[in-house]
Amino acid sequence: MPPSVAPPRGTRLASLGAAPWVVAALATATYALFSTLQWRRFESPSWDLGIFTQILQRYAALEAPVVHIKGAGYNIMGDHFHPILVLLAPLYAAFPSALTLMVAQAVLLGVSAFFVAAAAHHLVGRGAAWLIGLAYAFSWGVQEAAAVQFHEVAVGAPILAVGLWCLVRERWVPATVWLGLLVFVKEDLGATVAVLGLLVAWRSGRWLLGLGLAAWGIAWFVLALRVILPAMNLRGQYDYAGHLDLAAVLADPVGTVAEILTNEQKMLTLFMLLACTGLLALRSNLALALLPTLGWRFLSSLSGHWGPTWHYSLMLMPIAFVAAAEGVRLLADARSRVLRGWARSGPAVLLMFALAVLPQMPLWDLTKGGTWTVDGPRPRAAAELVSLVPRGAVVASDISLMNQLVDRADVYFIANEGNPIPDRIVIDNRGGGWSSRVDGVVHGAALWPGTRWREVLAQQDYQLVERVG
């Protein structure tokens, strides 16, 4: 059993000083502002916010999570396994808007920043709590996740941060409980929980507890991928299984490693991950918990999983920064004067890197005038179109205004087959994802032969058409 990595310190929240509280408040306010401006500009990076809003609508109504945006009658539990989202249903019921999810995400990111700063305070003191807490709160992985609006990992980040805080304080049972909850955030996190369980066993010497957590993670990993998701899927399968060919990896491991090392997007992700922690995370065995997420992403055939954008790196960030804080602590006692010096400057290096890359990050948009323009011709046209859609109407929409419409209408993605005949069609020929210009009147008649449509509104490349008769 390894020795404790840190001397006993105050463990109550009140003993943490101002840093975690201020960092959390600043992160929450900043991301809430960023998200609200996105909302008022009618920005939709993807259809994901609409999907998660429909999930919360169903949970709030005590119904199965059937998401029409994914397809008529599509149970989302056949797509990804994230039952933890049911905890947000009361919040959505009180404030039924897609914006609620975005603001909730800002709060959740702030909570995760609180506990990362708290872990840094425990490991290396109050000054490091400020530096590491701020570096985490505005790290590239957190910013990229916030920029693409709500995803289930927003709930996972604070759970993971609390679990790591308990772990570095050697509160093994609470750490096990909190980390065990990650299996309900997303199906792949069972593998991360398994690694964290092994770390609990090694660090604590309580092998039954740690191996039990590892077994819990593996069991839910297998159960979600092999039983629950295929059972709930309309095609009886896990839709993303085809993107990971383990047989090919095992048949040519050298070639696989070579491909990863020569892939620019994958190497950029790895560089950003290591650089944002000043390589200090490598000194802590907590860094081993990064491997499952990096593994499935780098082995995936989907290029969207490889790079540092989107939300796929959010669950790496708490691990990386708590590991970096622990690396500072461990290197403070190193024999090498160079390593001790690096440890002393480490927290400042983390914050300096976050500041250095900030001009390339989403939050930098807050320095641009256009970000604050929420009353231009396009936003006004979008607002008018949304207001003209009757509440409860069945709507077929492209991606552009889907997130705004989902609060008032039963929304289907227009490109899906098997949709019912809608009452309204919404088209955005500028940002809706079309490869060529589309006329909703003509397109509606083509999709649903025998129906007739008339134009209700056409402004700023937005078009709203309604079914006649």
C-alpha positions, 0 to 999 in steps of 0.5 A, a space after each residue: 500500500 503506497 503512503 499517503 500523498 498529502 498531509 491531513 488538511 481541513 476537509 470541511 467545505 467551510 475550511 476551504 477558503 474563498 478560492 473554490 467558491 469564487 471559481 465556481 461562481 465565476 465559471 457558472 456566471 460566465 457559462 450561463 452568460 455565454 449560453 444565454 447569448 447563444 440562445 438569444 442569437 438562435 444558435 444551434 450547433 447541433 440537434 443535441 439540445 433539442 434531443 435532451 430537451 425532449 428527454 427531459 420533457 418525457 421524464 417530467 411527464 413521467 413517461 418513457 424517454 421517447 425522442 421524436 427528433 431521433 425518429 418516430 417512437 425512438 426510445 433514447 435508451 436505445 441510443 445512449 445510456 444516461 438514466 442520471 438525467 432523470 434527476 433534472 426532470 423536476 427542474 425542467 418541470 418547473 422551468 420548461 425550456 431548452 434554455 433551462 438545460 443550458 443554464 443547468 449545465 453552467 451551474 453543473 460546470 461551476 460545481 465541478 470547478 468548485 470540487 477540482 479547486 477544493 481537491 487542489 486546496 487539499 493537495 497543495 494549498 490555498 494558492 494552488 486552489 486559485 490557479 488550478 481551479 481557474 485553469 480547470 474552469 476555463 480549460 479547453 475541454 470545459 469550454 468546448 463542452 459548453 459551446 456545443 450546448 447541453 450533453 449528459 456529461 455535464 451531469 457527470 463532471 461534478 459527480 466525477 469531481 466530487 468523487 476525486 475530491 473524496 479520493 484524494 482526501 482518502 474518504 474511500 467509501 464516499 469516493 466509491 459511492 460518488 464514482 460508482 454513480 458515473 455508470 449512470 451518466 453514459 455507457 462508456 464510463 463503466 470502463 473509467 469506473 473500473 480503472 478508478 476502482 483499481 486505484 481505490 484498491 491500490 491506494 487504500 489497501 481496501 481491496 474488497 471496496 476497490 475491486 467491488 467498485 471496479 466490478 460494478 463498473 465492468 458489470 454496468 459497462 457490459 450490461 449497458 452495451 450488450 443488454 440494455 441498449 440493444 433491447 431498447 434499440 429499434 434495430 436490436 443493436 448498439 448503433 455505435 458498436 460498428 465504429 470500434 473494430 477491436 478485432 482489427 486492433 488486436 490483429 494489428 496493434 502496431 499498425 493501430 498505434 502508428 495510425 494514432 501517432 500519425 493522426 493530427 487530430 488525435 495528437 492535437 487532443 493528446 497534446 492539449 490534454 498533456 499541455 493543459 496540465 503542464 505534464 504534471 498529471 503524468 506523475 499521478 496514477 490518477 492519469 490512468 483513468 484517462 485511458 478508457 475515454 482516450 482509448 474508445 475515442 482514438 480507436 473509433 472510426 468517427 473522426 468527430 471523436 478524435 479532435 479536441 472539440 465538442 463535448 467528448 473531452 469534458 470527462 477528462 478534465 476533472 481527472 487531468 487537473 486533479 492528477 496535475 494537483 497531485 503531481 505538484 504535491 508528489 514532485 515537491 519532494 522529488 530529489 531533482 531540484 529541476 522537478 521541485 522547481 517545476 512543481 512550485 511553478 506548476 499551478 501557475 503554468 496550468 493557468 498560463 496555458 489556459 490563458 495562452 490558448 484562450 483566443 482560440 477558445 469559444 469564450 473568446 467570442 465574448 470579446 467580439 461585438 457580434 456575440 452580443 448582437 441579439 436583436 439583428 434581422 436574423 434573430 428577429 426573423 427567427 423569433 417571429 417564426 417560432 411565435 407563429 408555430 402553434 403550441 402543441 403543433 407537429 413540426 418537421 424541422 431542420 436543425 437550425 430552429 429545432 432547439 427553440 421549437 421543441 419547447 412548444 411543439 412536437 418536433 421531428 427531424 425533417 430528414 428522418 423517414 417514418 415521420 408523421 405528416 406534420 402541421 408545420 414545416 420549418 426550413 433554414 436555407 442558411 444554417 439548417 444543414 441543407 446542401 442546396 436551397 429548399 422550398 418548404 412548399 415543394 419539399 413537403 409535397 415531395 415528402 408526403 405525397 398528396 399533401 398541400 402546403 402554403 407559405 406562412 413566413 419567409 424572412 432572412 432565409 427562414 421559411 415556415 409553411 403550413 399544411 392546407 386542409 
